Amino acid sequence: MYRTAALLVIAPSMLVACTNSTRYVSSWKDPGTPAFRLQHTLAVFMTTEAGVRRMVEDRLASRLPGGVPSYRVIPDDQLSNVDSVRAHLAASNFDAAVIMRVTGEETSVVATGYPGFYGYWGYWNTAYSPVTYSTSKLYSVETTLYSMPNAKLVWMGRSETIDPKNENKLADYSVNFVVNNLKRDGYIR
């Protein structure tokens, strides 16, 4: 009985530890702005790491209609100069900007193998069982869609990804989430 109960407790933990997944957390759509089709879209990933910025923006831009990575429009050394960024964007005539950023990173530790309360002799058998620990990382990503002609936020989505194998996988999972939700809400065909 104890072994069966232990397997029922440990198996789901092992399954979660072995899978990578992105899940929908929430989304919001401005009810006062009708959906419009993206045609010339700026893809932005907000980070201080230039290489990661380029990798994510390339992936995002390739999936958006008329997608252009922001690093091709806004040089790295100009990112903190708001007036310069506005000038670059005004000259480019984008109809929309899709902006992604990581908003959180959490590490959790789960302990398995703790003895349960099975009476005196059941406890005796399990008291010396090894306790094992597993860790998982949870990344939260926020994505916003701005209408550039109106300078207005029209859509926002949040996702969480558990244990991506690397930055490339996190980028893939997050971009897929964004594109699928923008399609669902009518911004992409």
C-alpha positions in Angstrom: 0.0 0.0 0.0 2.8 2.4 0.9 4.6 1.8 -2.4 1.5 2.5 -4.4 0.8 5.7 -2.5 4.4 6.8 -2.9 4.2 6.2 -6.7 1.0 8.2 -6.9 2.7 11.1 -5.2 6.1 10.9 -7.0 4.9 10.1 -10.5 3.2 13.4 -11.2 6.2 15.3 -9.7 8.5 13.4 -12.1 6.2 14.1 -15.0 6.1 17.8 -14.3 9.9 17.9 -13.9 10.4 16.2 -17.3 8.1 18.4 -19.4 8.4 21.9 -20.7 5.2 23.8 -21.0 3.9 27.3 -21.6 0.5 28.1 -20.2 -1.9 30.9 -20.7 -2.2 33.2 -17.6 -4.3 36.0 -18.8 -5.0 38.4 -21.7 -6.8 41.7 -22.2 -8.2 43.3 -25.3 -9.2 47.0 -25.4 -13.0 46.8 -25.9 -13.1 50.3 -27.5 -10.6 49.5 -30.3 -11.8 47.2 -33.1 -9.3 44.4 -34.1 -7.1 45.3 -37.0 -4.9 43.2 -39.2 -1.2 43.6 -38.6 0.7 44.5 -41.8 3.9 46.3 -40.9 4.8 45.2 -37.4 7.7 46.1 -35.1 8.9 43.1 -33.0 10.5 44.2 -29.7 12.1 42.2 -26.9 13.1 44.3 -23.9 16.3 43.2 -22.4 19.8 44.5 -21.7 21.4 41.5 -23.4 21.9 42.4 -27.1 22.3 38.8 -28.3 19.2 37.6 -26.6 17.3 40.7 -27.9 18.3 39.8 -31.5 17.5 36.1 -31.2 14.0 36.7 -29.8 13.2 39.6 -32.1 14.2 37.6 -35.2 11.9 34.8 -34.1 9.0 37.1 -33.3 9.4 39.2 -36.5 9.5 36.0 -38.7 6.0 35.1 -37.4 4.4 38.5 -37.6 3.0 40.1 -40.8 5.6 42.5 -42.2 7.6 41.8 -39.0 10.8 43.9 -38.5 13.1 43.3 -35.5 13.5 46.5 -33.5 17.3 46.1 -33.5 17.3 46.9 -37.2 15.5 50.2 -36.5 16.7 51.2 -33.1 20.5 50.8 -32.4 21.5 49.3 -29.0 23.2 52.5 -27.9 19.9 54.5 -28.5 17.6 52.3 -26.5 17.7 54.4 -23.4 17.1 57.7 -25.3 13.3 58.0 -25.6 13.4 60.9 -28.1 15.7 59.0 -30.4 13.5 55.9 -30.2 10.4 58.0 -31.1 12.2 59.5 -34.0 13.3 56.1 -35.4 9.8 54.7 -35.0 8.1 57.8 -36.6 10.3 57.5 -39.6 9.4 53.8 -40.1 5.6 54.0 -40.3 4.8 50.8 -38.4 1.1 50.1 -37.9 1.8 48.1 -34.7 4.5 47.1 -32.2 4.5 43.8 -30.4 6.6 44.1 -27.3 7.7 41.2 -25.1 9.6 41.2 -21.8 10.3 38.7 -19.1 8.5 39.9 -15.9 9.5 37.2 -13.5 11.8 34.2 -12.9 11.1 31.9 -9.9 12.8 28.8 -8.7 10.9 26.3 -6.7 12.2 23.2 -4.8 10.0 20.2 -4.2 10.9 17.6 -1.6 9.6 14.0 -2.0 10.1 11.0 0.2 8.9 12.5 3.5 7.4 9.8 5.7 3.7 10.0 6.1 1.5 9.3 9.1 0.9 5.6 8.7 0.9 4.6 12.4 3.9 3.6 14.4 5.2 0.7 12.3 4.4 2.4 8.9 6.4 5.4 10.1 9.2 3.2 11.3 9.6 1.7 7.8 9.7 5.1 6.0 11.6 7.2 8.5 14.9 6.3 7.0 13.9 6.7 3.3 16.0 9.3 1.5 14.4 12.6 0.8 14.9 13.8 -2.8 14.7 17.3 -4.1 13.8 18.6 -7.5 13.9 22.2 -8.7 12.0 23.9 -11.4 12.2 27.4 -13.0 9.1 29.4 -13.9 9.5 32.3 -16.3 6.7 34.8 -16.7 6.5 36.7 -20.0 4.3 39.7 -20.7 3.5 40.8 -24.3 1.7 43.9 -25.4 0.4 45.1 -28.8 0.4 48.8 -29.5 -1.4 50.5 -32.3 1.4 52.9 -33.5 -0.8 55.4 -35.4 -3.0 55.8 -32.3 -0.2 55.4 -29.8 -2.5 53.1 -27.8 -2.3 49.8 -26.0 -4.8 47.4 -27.6 -3.9 43.9 -26.4 -1.9 42.3 -23.6 -1.1 38.7 -22.8 0.8 36.9 -20.0 2.2 33.4 -20.2 4.3 31.2 -17.9 6.8 28.7 -19.0 8.1 25.9 -16.8 11.6 24.5 -17.2 12.6 25.5 -20.7 15.8 23.7 -21.7 17.5 26.9 -22.7 16.8 30.5 -23.9 16.0 29.3 -27.4 13.2 27.1 -26.1 11.8 29.9 -23.9 11.8 32.2 -26.9 10.1 29.5 -29.1 7.4 28.8 -26.5 6.8 32.5 -25.8 6.6 33.5 -29.4 4.2 30.6 -30.2 2.0 31.7 -27.3 1.9 35.3 -28.6 1.3 34.4 -32.3 -1.5 31.9 -31.4 -3.3 34.4 -29.2 -3.0 37.3 -31.7 -4.5 34.9 -34.3 -7.3 34.0 -31.9 -8.1 37.6 -31.3 -8.1 38.5 -35.0 -4.9 40.5 -35.4 -3.1 37.9 -37.5 -4.7 35.7 -40.2 
